[in-house]
Amino acid sequence: MLCLSGGPAKNCDGLSRRSFLKAGSLGIGGLSLPDLIRAESVSGKGSSAKSIIHIHLDGGPPQMDMIDPKPDSPVEYRGDIKSIPSEIPGVHLSELMPRLAGSAKKFSFIRSLIGADGQHNAFQCQSGYKASEKGPAGGWPAMGCVINKLLGSPSDPAPAFVDLMQGRGQVRNSVRPGFLGPSANPFRPDISSMFKRELEDGMKTELAKLRKGHSVNLNLNEDLSVGRLDDRLGLLQGLDRTRREIDAIGSMGALDTFTEQAYGILTSGKIAEAMDLSKEDPKVVSRYVPTMKEKELAFFTSEGPQAAKKLLLARRLIEAGVRVVNVSISDFDTHSKNFVRMKQLVPIVDHAIATLIEDLGERGMLEDVTVLAWGEFGRTPKVNANAGRDHWPKVAMAILAGGGMNVGQVIGATDRYAAEAVQRPVHYKDVIATLYHNLGIDPHRTTVQDSSGRPHYLLKGGRPIKELIS
């Protein structure tokens, strides 16, 4: 459910000037939707159909327990998870991924991802850059923020970039606009009432410290249904209740065409309906959720089978006109109980991704939508004393599909322990460059300007992965 909360407005039409402005205030540091819409179309419009669904496997997925099994390694490395043959001759995947194994010709599996920063957030996956990498004043922007800047337009009925990440990706502000400034920030509604992701105590403390910067005024709760956002009167009544919060923040500004367009997005119903899964065919909704016991979670930060519906939400947002959608599935940070946790979590990811690709294909969208699933680093080849796997920046994994790419292949290889890339290393920036390429953008020839007017190329280093695009 979707509502805007706060106190009553004093104007006779139920909407104060400040309330009107605050209606689109959805993200980091008081970001307003008008700011987002103000994003300039620097390089011209690309194909409106080209888009990206970015699935962040929060915590760092274990490569050897998913797409790079090592059945001949010692048991203290491989554990008790077996491998199974895939649809691609000679290629095996984890037994926890039967759906992807059975449709492997629709995917490309990168087993040799290198250059991980080792940071427990999603920034490198969002930008290609390490958090510590020197950049312009303000820092490098996330790719979705760049797309906001390049392809956003006041005439769009939907924002170019929607971020629905939870867990570390959200808490640690992984999707940040850097030198582009707040106008390039994502549209970031709160989905916590739809998808519960319990935070560790440390992350709760971090989020509390950043609460003002992570304020989300478009909340999913029971006061106002998503489907009623296209009802002007219903929206105005919801906005009436924002006055007290707005007055405390002191958000003021002029009504301009961008604000009007922001209001248009909120009242058009397109995004509202996309966010409301009750508008979807119940058979499709149930199709996304894997058939498995809704048992107690293997770990308190883990997500259950309902998390698979995040990918359905992403598909619906793409259909509504969004260009980049981020979602996350948690929790792959398996310092303990790795195998118990993976036996619950990996089948959810397997089912969700396989269903998404089938769904996109049936709707004629797969050639235009690039789907990427990966995480911030890999996991240690050797199991620790707590039956867990620790952080392993030396090599990681990625799964790609759609986007008109060459699929049905494995790129790269690791040693017998899945510890080092021994063939065709692929850098994080190469993957980001491939995403730009699929959107029709050359990241080494396209520039965006910082606040001083100085132009910067989108990427320093990294090239589209030739096996995928040639």
C-alpha positions in Angstrom: 0.0 0.0 0.0 1.1 3.5 -0.7 0.6 6.7 1.3 1.9 10.1 2.1 1.8 10.9 5.8 1.9 14.2 7.7 -0.4 16.9 9.0 -3.2 18.8 7.3 -2.6 21.6 4.7 -4.3 24.9 5.3 -5.2 25.9 1.7 -8.8 25.5 0.7 -7.9 23.1 -2.1 -6.2 20.8 0.4 -2.7 21.3 -1.0 -0.3 24.0 0.2 2.5 25.3 -2.0 5.0 23.5 0.2 3.0 20.3 0.3 2.9 20.3 -3.5 6.6 20.6 -3.7 7.2 17.9 -1.1 5.0 15.4 -2.8 7.9 14.3 -4.9 10.4 14.2 -2.2 11.5 10.6 -2.1 15.1 10.0 -1.6 18.6 10.9 -0.3 19.1 14.3 1.3 15.7 15.7 0.5 15.8 14.7 -3.2 12.7 15.8 -4.9 11.0 14.2 -7.9 11.1 17.6 -9.7 14.9 17.5 -9.3 15.0 14.0 -10.8 12.8 15.1 -13.8 15.1 18.1 -14.3 17.8 15.7 -15.5 19.1 16.9 -18.9 19.0 14.8 -22.0 22.7 15.3 -22.8 23.2 12.7 -25.5 19.8 12.6 -27.0 17.1 10.0 -26.7 18.0 6.3 -27.1 15.4 3.6 -27.8 12.7 3.9 -25.3 12.5 0.1 -25.1 16.1 -0.5 -24.0 16.3 -1.0 -20.2 18.1 -2.8 -17.4 17.0 -4.9 -14.5 19.8 -5.0 -12.0 19.6 -7.8 -9.3 22.0 -7.2 -6.4 22.8 -10.4 -4.5 23.3 -8.6 -1.2 26.3 -9.7 0.8 28.5 -11.4 -1.8 27.3 -14.6 -3.5 29.5 -17.8 -3.2 30.6 -18.6 -6.7 31.3 -22.2 -6.1 27.9 -22.9 -4.6 26.1 -21.3 -7.6 27.5 -21.2 -11.1 31.1 -22.5 -10.6 30.9 -25.8 -8.7 34.1 -27.7 -8.0 33.0 -31.3 -7.5 36.6 -32.6 -7.5 37.8 -30.3 -4.7 38.2 -31.5 -1.1 35.0 -31.6 1.0 36.3 -28.7 3.2 36.1 -26.6 0.0 33.0 -27.9 -1.8 30.9 -28.8 1.2 27.9 -31.1 0.5 26.4 -29.2 -2.4 26.6 -31.2 -5.6 26.8 -30.1 -9.2 24.3 -30.9 -12.0 24.7 -30.7 -15.8 23.2 -27.8 -17.6 21.6 -27.3 -21.0 25.0 -26.1 -22.2 27.1 -29.2 -23.1 30.0 -29.7 -20.6 28.8 -26.9 -18.3 27.7 -27.8 -14.7 25.9 -25.5 -12.2 25.1 -26.0 -8.6 22.3 -28.5 -7.8 20.6 -25.6 -6.1 20.0 -24.0 -9.5 18.0 -26.5 -11.5 15.9 -23.9 -13.3 18.9 -22.0 -14.6 20.7 -25.3 -15.5 17.6 -26.4 -17.5 17.5 -23.1 -19.4 21.2 -22.3 -19.5 21.2 -21.4 -23.2 19.3 -18.2 -22.3 22.1 -17.0 -20.0 25.8 -16.1 -19.9 27.7 -17.0 -16.8 30.8 -15.0 -15.9 33.0 -17.1 -13.6 36.1 -14.9 -13.7 35.0 -11.5 -12.4 37.9 -9.6 -10.9 38.8 -6.3 -9.4 36.4 -6.3 -6.4 36.8 -3.5 -4.0 36.0 -5.7 -1.0 33.5 -3.1 0.3 30.3 -4.4 1.8 28.0 -2.3 -0.3 26.7 -2.1 -3.9 28.5 0.9 -5.1 31.0 -0.9 -7.4 28.2 -3.0 -8.8 26.3 0.2 -9.5 29.1 2.2 -11.0 32.1 0.0 -11.9 34.3 2.2 -9.7 35.8 1.3 -6.3 34.6 3.5 -3.5 38.3 4.4 -2.9 39.0 5.2 -6.5 40.0 8.8 -7.0 37.5 10.8 -9.0 36.1 14.3 -9.5 34.9 16.4 -6.6 31.7 14.8 -5.4 32.8 11.3 -6.5 31.7 9.1 -9.4 28.0 8.6 -10.1 26.1 5.3 -10.1 25.1 4.2 -13.6 21.4 4.6 -13.0 22.0 8.2 -11.9 23.9 8.8 -15.2 20.9 7.4 -17.1 18.7 9.9 -15.2 20.9 12.6 -16.4 21.3 11.4 -20.0 17.8 10.1 -20.7 15.5 11.7 -18.3 13.0 14.2 -19.7 10.2 16.4 -18.4 7.8 14.7 -20.8 8.4 11.2 -19.3 5.5 9.7 -17.5 7.9 7.6 -15.4 11.3 8.3 -13.8 14.3 6.9 -15.7 15.8 5.2 -12.6 14.0 3.4 -9.7 16.0 1.9 -6.9 14.3 -0.7 -4.7 17.4 -2.2 -3.1 17.2 -3.1 0.6 19.9 -4.2 3.1 23.5 -3.0 2.7 22.8 -1.4 -0.7 20.2 0.9 0.8 21.8 1.5 4.2 25.2 2.4 2.7 23.9 4.7 0.0 25.4 2.6 -2.8 23.3 4.4 -5.4 24.6 7.9 -5.3 24.8 10.6 -7.9 28.4 11.8 -7.2 29.4 14.9 -9.1 26.1 14.9 -11.0 24.3 16.3 -7.9 21.0 15.4 -6.3 18.9 16.0 -9.5 20.3 12.7 -10.8 19.3 10.7 -7.7 16.9 7.7 -8.1 13.2 7.5 -7.4 13.4 5.4 -4.2 10.1 4.3 -2.8 10.0 2.3 0.5 9.0 -1.3 -0.1 9.8 -2.5 3.4 6.1 -3.3 4.1 6.0 -5.5 1.0 9.4 -7.2 1.5 10.8 -7.6 4.9 14.6 -7.5 5.2 15.8 -7.6 8.8 19.0 -5.5 9.4 21.9 -6.5 11.5 22.4 -4.3 14.6 25.3 -2.5 13.1 23.3 -1.6 9.9 20.4 -0.4 12.1 22.8 2.0 13.8 24.1 3.2 10.4 20.6 3.7 9.1 19.6 5.6 12.2 22.5 7.9 11.8 21.6 8.5 8.2 17.8 8.6 8.7 17.4 12.1 7.5 19.4 11.3 4.3 17.3 8.2 3.8 13.9 9.8 4.4 11.3 8.2 2.2 8.0 10.2 2.1 6.4 7.9 -0.4 5.7 4.9 1.9 4.0 1.6 1.3 1.4 1.3 4.1 -2.4 1.1 4.5 -3.5 4.7 4.5 -3.8 5.2 0.7 -3.8 2.4 -1.9 -1.4 2.5 -4.8 -4.2 2.2 -7.2 -5.8 5.5 -5.9 -2.8 7.7 -6.9 -4.5 8.3 -10.2 -7.4 9.7 -8.2 -6.5 13.4 -7.8 -8.8 13.9 -4.8 -7.4 10.8 -3.1 -3.9 12.1 -3.6 -4.7 15.6 -2.3 -6.3 14.1 0.8 -3.0 12.1 1.3 -1.0 15.2 0.7 -3.0 17.1 3.3 -1.4 15.0 6.0 2.1 16.0 5.0 2.0 19.6 6.3 3.5 18.9 9.8 6.5 17.0 8.3 7.0 19.6 5.6 6.9 22.5 8.1 9.6 20.7 10.2 11.8 20.3 7.2 11.1 23.7 5.7 11.0 22.6 2.1 10.0 25.7 0.0 10.4 26.6 -3.6 8.7 27.9 -6.7 6.1 25.9 -8.7 7.6 25.3 -12.1 7.0 23.0 -15.0 9.3 20.4 -13.5 7.3 20.3 -10.3 4.1 20.1 -12.3 5.6 17.1 -14.2 6.5 15.5 -10.9 2.9 15.9 -9.8 1.9 14.4 -13.1 4.0 11.3 -12.5 2.5 10.9 -9.1 -1.0 11.3 -10.4 -0.7 9.6 -13.7 -1.2 6.1 -12.2 1.5 4.4 -14.3 4.1 4.1 -11.5 1.4 3.6 -8.9 -0.1 0.7 -10.8 3.3 -0.8 -11.5 4.1 -0.8 -7.8 0.7 -2.5 -6.9 1.1 -6.2 -7.5 -2.6 -6.7 -6.8 -3.0 -5.3 -10.4 -1.1 -8.3 -11.8 -2.8 -11.5 -12.8 -2.7 -13.7 -9.7 -1.5 -16.6 -11.8 1.5 -14.6 -12.8 2.2 -13.5 -9.2 2.1 -17.1 -8.0 4.3 -18.2 -10.9 7.1 -16.0 -9.6 7.1 -17.4 -6.1 8.9 -20.8 -5.8 7.0 -23.7 -4.4 8.8 -24.3 -1.1 7.9 -24.5 2.5 7.5 -21.1 4.2 9.7 -22.4 7.0 11.6 -20.4 9.5 14.4 -18.5 7.7 17.8 -20.0 7.8 19.2 -16.8 9.1 17.5 -13.7 10.5 18.7 -11.4 7.7 17.7 -13.9 5.0 14.7 -13.3 2.7 12.1 -15.9 2.0 10.4 -17.1 -1.2 8.1 -14.0 -1.4 11.3 -12.0 -2.3 11.1 -13.5 -5.8 8.2 -11.1 -6.4 10.7 -8.2 -6.5 11.6 -9.3 -10.0 8.0 -9.2 -11.0 7.8 -5.6 -9.6 10.9 -4.8 -11.7 9.3 -6.1 -14.9 6.2 -4.0 -14.2 8.2 -0.9 -13.7 10.1 -1.5 -17.0 6.7 -1.8 -18.7 5.7 1.5 -17.1 8.7 3.2 -18.8 11.5 3.0 -16.3 14.9 2.5 -17.9 16.9 1.1 -14.9 15.4 -0.8 -12.0 17.5 -2.1 -9.0 16.3 -4.8 -6.7 18.2 -6.9 -4.1 17.9 -10.4 -2.6 19.5 -11.1 0.8 21.5 -12.4 2.5 24.6 -13.9 1.0 27.0 -12.7 3.8 27.5 -16.2 5.0 30.3 -16.1 7.6 28.4 -18.9 9.3 25.9 -21.7 8.2 26.8 -21.1 4.6 25.3 -24.4 3.3 22.1 -24.3 5.3 21.5 -20.7 4.2 22.4 -21.3 0.5 20.0 -24.3 0.4 17.2 -21.9 1.2 18.3 -18.8 -0.6 19.8 -20.0 -3.9 16.7 -21.9 -5.0 14.7 -18.6 -4.5 17.2 -16.7 -6.8 17.2 -19.6 -9.3 13.4 -19.7 -9.6 13.0 -15.9 -9.6 15.6 -15.2 -12.4 14.4 -18.2 -14.5 10.8 -17.0 -14.2 11.7 -13.4 -15.1 13.5 -14.4 -18.2 10.6 -16.6 -19.3 8.2 -13.9 -18.6 10.2 -11.2 -20.5 10.5 -13.6 -23.4 6.8 -14.4 -23.6 6.0 -10.6 -23.6 8.5 -9.9 -26.4 10.7 -7.8 -24.0 13.8 -10.0 -23.6 15.8 -8.5 -26.5 15.4 -5.0 -25.1 15.8 -5.7 -21.4 19.3 -6.6 -20.0 19.1 -8.7 -16.8 22.2 -8.8 -14.5 22.6 -10.6 -11.2 25.9 -10.3 -9.2 27.2 -9.1 -5.8 30.0 -7.1 -4.3 32.6 -10.0 -4.2 32.9 -13.7 -4.0 33.3 -16.0 -1.0 36.3 -17.9 0.4 36.9 -21.3 -1.3 37.7 -23.0 2.0 34.9 -23.3 4.6 35.7 -21.7 8.0 35.2 -23.1 11.5 31.6 -21.8 11.6 30.7 -23.7 8.4 30.7 -20.4 6.6 32.5 -18.6 3.8 34.2 -15.3 4.3 34.8 -12.4 2.0 36.9 -13.1 -1.2 37.6 -10.2 -3.4 40.0 -12.1 -5.7 37.2 -13.6 -7.9 33.4 -13.3 -8.1 30.6 -14.2 -10.4 27.9 -12.7 -12.6 24.8 -13.9 -14.5 23.5 -12.0 -17.6 20.6 -12.5 -19.9 18.5 -10.7 -22.5 19.5 -7.3 -24.0 20.2 -8.9 -27.4 23.4 -10.4 -26.0 25.1 -13.6 -27.1 24.0 -16.1 -24.5 24.3 -19.8 -23.8 28.0 -19.6 -22.8 30.4 -19.5 -19.9 33.0 -16.7 -19.8 36.2 -17.2 -18.0 37.4 -20.0 -15.7 38.9 -20.4 -12.2 41.3 -22.9 -10.6 40.2 -26.1 -9.0 39.1 -24.3 -5.8 37.2 -21.3 -7.5 39.8 -19.1 -5.8 41.6 -17.4 -8.8 40.7 -16.5 -12.3 42.9 -18.5 -14.6 41.2 -17.7 -17.9 39.6 -14.6 -19.4 39.4 -12.2 -16.4 36.5 -9.8 -16.6 36.5 -6.6 -14.6 33.5 -5.0 -12.9 33.9 -2.0 -15.3 33.7 -4.3 -18.3 30.2 -5.4 -17.1 29.1 -1.8 -16.6 30.5 -0.9 -20.0 28.4 -3.7 -21.5 25.3 -2.4 -19.8 25.9 1.1 -21.3 26.5 -0.5 -24.7 23.2 -2.3 -24.5 21.5 1.0 -23.9 23.2 2.4 -27.0 25.6 4.6 -25.0 29.4 4.6 -25.5 30.8 5.3 -22.0 34.2 6.3 -23.4 32.8 8.9 -25.8 29.8 10.2 -23.9 30.4 12.9 -21.2 28.4 14.4 -18.4 29.2 17.6 -16.7 30.0 18.2 -13.0 28.7 21.2 -11.1 31.5 23.4 -12.4 30.6 22.5 -16.0 33.6 20.3 -16.5 32.9 17.2 -18.7 33.7 13.7 -17.6 33.6 10.4 -19.6 31.2 7.9 -18.1 34.0 5.3 -17.5 37.7 5.3 -17.1 38.7 1.9 -18.2 36.5 -1.1 -18.9 35.3 -2.3 -22.3 32.1 -4.1 -23.4 32.5 -7.8 -23.1 33.2 -8.9 -26.7 31.8 -12.4 -26.2 28.5 -10.9 -25.4 28.1 -8.2 -28.0 30.1 -9.4 -31.1 
